[in-house]
Structures are given as C-alpha cells and as structure tokens.
Amino acid sequence: TESERSKYLLALKSIKKIIQEKEKPREKEKNKNPYLKPDGGFDLIEKFPVYESKRKQKIKR
C-alpha cells in the first residue's frame, strides 16, 4: 500500500543519511596544527599563536 511504501522510503532516506555522516571526515578526528595555514599547506603562518600557561603562577610574597 501507499503508507507502507512511504514508510519504506523514509527508512531508506534515514539509512542513507547515517551512511553519509559516517563517511564524512569529522572535525574532531582531524589533527589541527595551529602553525599551518588553514587550507592545509605546509608553509608556516606569519604570527604564531600564543599559548597561555596551563599551570597557575605562584603568588610572589
């Protein structure tokens, strides 16, 4: 019937969507190096990013 067919097509669409999402490279998986250009080139950028010290500075007395 028509309702069964529409449910079947909807299920196929959702399965295709899940497969496409798994095939896409995720941003978290990419190892981003802040010293490289955003386009992925190997040339160093002009200004290096400044990293804050993760260790708390001791209070001088």
MIBA-799610 format. One line per 3 residues: number of its first residue (from 1); for each residue y, x, z of C-alpha. Coordinates in steps of 0.5 Angstrom, whole numbers, plus 500, padded with zeros to 3 digits. Each point is the difference from the previous one (the first is absolute). Example, Ala and Ser with C-alpha at 12.3 -4.5 7.8 and 13.67 -1.06 7.14 Angstrom:
<recs>
1	491/525/516  507/502/498
</recs>
This chain:
<recs>
1	500/500/500  507/502/500  501/501/507
4	494/505/500  503/504/494  507/500/503
7	497/503/507  495/505/496  507/502/496
10	504/501/506  494/504/504  500/505/493
13	507/501/501  500/502/507  494/505/499
16	504/503/494  506/501/505  496/503/505
19	496/505/495  507/502/497  503/501/507
22	494/505/502  501/504/493  508/501/501
25	501/506/504  503/499/507  507/503/502
28	496/502/507  495/504/496  505/504/496
31	502/506/504  507/501/499  503/506/501
34	508/500/501  501/506/497  498/498/493
37	504/496/495  499/492/501  497/500/493
40	494/505/502  503/506/497  498/507/503
43	508/502/500  503/501/507  505/495/501
46	507/503/502  501/498/507  494/500/505
49	499/494/505  502/502/507  495/498/505
52	501/498/507  496/504/505  495/495/503
55	500/504/507  505/498/504  505/505/502
58	500/502/507  507/499/504  503/506/502
61	503/501/507
</recs>
